[in-house]
Amino acid sequence: MQALKARVQNGRIVVNEPTDLPEGTVIELVVADPGDELDDEERAELHAALAEGLAELRTGGGVDADELLSELRARG
């Protein structure tokens, strides 16, 4: 399946790329980066949690990723 790029122009989706799809082929378009579905409160909670984690890392807290992955692999 080949990816096609399109843009919106005057409220219409415009695809200006050559393709070898057969005439009449129906394609489904999706937004390449739909973002997320967080509301303002959830986004604020996420940012607070990220800031807390970063502060912990800066003070020497946290777990080494390689060690954690090794431990998880050993369990499974």
C-alpha beads as a LAMMPS data file, in Angstrom:
LAMMPS data file: protein, C-alpha beads

76 atoms
75 bonds

1 atom types
1 bond types

-500.0 500.0 xlo xhi
-500.0 500.0 ylo yhi
-500.0 500.0 zlo zhi

Masses

1 110.0

Atoms # bond

1 1 1 0.000 0.000 0.000
2 1 1 1.488 3.314 -0.965
3 1 1 1.054 6.475 1.095
4 1 1 -0.268 9.555 -0.638
5 1 1 0.119 13.111 0.607
6 1 1 -2.742 15.544 0.290
7 1 1 -3.507 19.076 1.414
8 1 1 -6.666 21.024 2.033
9 1 1 -7.282 23.878 -0.374
10 1 1 -10.489 25.913 -0.321
11 1 1 -12.177 23.240 1.782
12 1 1 -11.269 20.431 -0.638
13 1 1 -8.730 17.638 -0.287
14 1 1 -6.196 17.913 -3.093
15 1 1 -3.871 15.049 -3.971
16 1 1 -1.218 16.081 -6.440
17 1 1 0.899 12.950 -6.667
18 1 1 1.074 10.349 -9.388
19 1 1 -0.266 6.932 -8.505
20 1 1 -0.650 3.583 -10.174
21 1 1 -3.905 2.797 -8.377
22 1 1 -6.605 1.535 -10.729
23 1 1 -9.199 4.067 -11.905
24 1 1 -12.129 4.224 -9.486
25 1 1 -10.174 2.961 -6.485
26 1 1 -11.685 4.247 -3.246
27 1 1 -9.131 5.389 -0.682
28 1 1 -9.544 6.284 2.967
29 1 1 -7.788 9.421 4.175
30 1 1 -6.768 9.927 7.794
31 1 1 -5.065 12.886 9.424
32 1 1 -1.350 12.097 9.717
33 1 1 -1.088 13.513 13.264
34 1 1 -4.452 13.563 14.963
35 1 1 -2.917 14.605 18.282
36 1 1 -4.531 13.186 21.380
37 1 1 -7.918 13.119 23.036
38 1 1 -6.907 14.746 26.317
39 1 1 -9.038 17.517 27.734
40 1 1 -7.449 20.538 29.416
41 1 1 -7.524 18.969 32.894
42 1 1 -6.001 15.682 31.716
43 1 1 -3.319 17.543 29.780
44 1 1 -2.470 19.600 32.890
45 1 1 -2.203 16.388 34.958
46 1 1 0.082 14.841 32.334
47 1 1 2.350 17.895 32.270
48 1 1 2.486 17.948 36.079
49 1 1 3.431 14.256 36.185
50 1 1 6.128 14.783 33.549
51 1 1 7.539 17.759 35.455
52 1 1 7.558 15.734 38.686
53 1 1 9.366 12.850 36.990
54 1 1 11.935 15.162 35.437
55 1 1 12.575 16.830 38.804
56 1 1 13.083 13.386 40.365
57 1 1 15.578 12.426 37.665
58 1 1 17.510 15.650 38.156
59 1 1 17.961 14.852 41.851
60 1 1 19.268 11.358 41.140
61 1 1 16.003 9.485 41.431
62 1 1 14.530 7.162 38.886
63 1 1 15.520 3.812 37.466
64 1 1 18.015 3.045 34.713
65 1 1 16.042 2.009 31.627
66 1 1 18.404 -0.840 30.664
67 1 1 18.237 -2.292 34.170
68 1 1 14.457 -2.041 34.240
69 1 1 14.105 -3.712 30.840
70 1 1 16.450 -6.518 31.893
71 1 1 14.433 -7.063 35.043
72 1 1 11.148 -7.130 33.140
73 1 1 12.536 -9.569 30.569
74 1 1 13.742 -11.856 33.350
75 1 1 10.207 -11.996 34.792
76 1 1 8.550 -12.934 31.509

Bonds

1 1 1 2
2 1 2 3
3 1 3 4
4 1 4 5
5 1 5 6
6 1 6 7
7 1 7 8
8 1 8 9
9 1 9 10
10 1 10 11
11 1 11 12
12 1 12 13
13 1 13 14
14 1 14 15
15 1 15 16
16 1 16 17
17 1 17 18
18 1 18 19
19 1 19 20
20 1 20 21
21 1 21 22
22 1 22 23
23 1 23 24
24 1 24 25
25 1 25 26
26 1 26 27
27 1 27 28
28 1 28 29
29 1 29 30
30 1 30 31
31 1 31 32
32 1 32 33
33 1 33 34
34 1 34 35
35 1 35 36
36 1 36 37
37 1 37 38
38 1 38 39
39 1 39 40
40 1 40 41
41 1 41 42
42 1 42 43
43 1 43 44
44 1 44 45
45 1 45 46
46 1 46 47
47 1 47 48
48 1 48 49
49 1 49 50
50 1 50 51
51 1 51 52
52 1 52 53
53 1 53 54
54 1 54 55
55 1 55 56
56 1 56 57
57 1 57 58
58 1 58 59
59 1 59 60
60 1 60 61
61 1 61 62
62 1 62 63
63 1 63 64
64 1 64 65
65 1 65 66
66 1 66 67
67 1 67 68
68 1 68 69
69 1 69 70
70 1 70 71
71 1 71 72
72 1 72 73
73 1 73 74
74 1 74 75
75 1 75 76
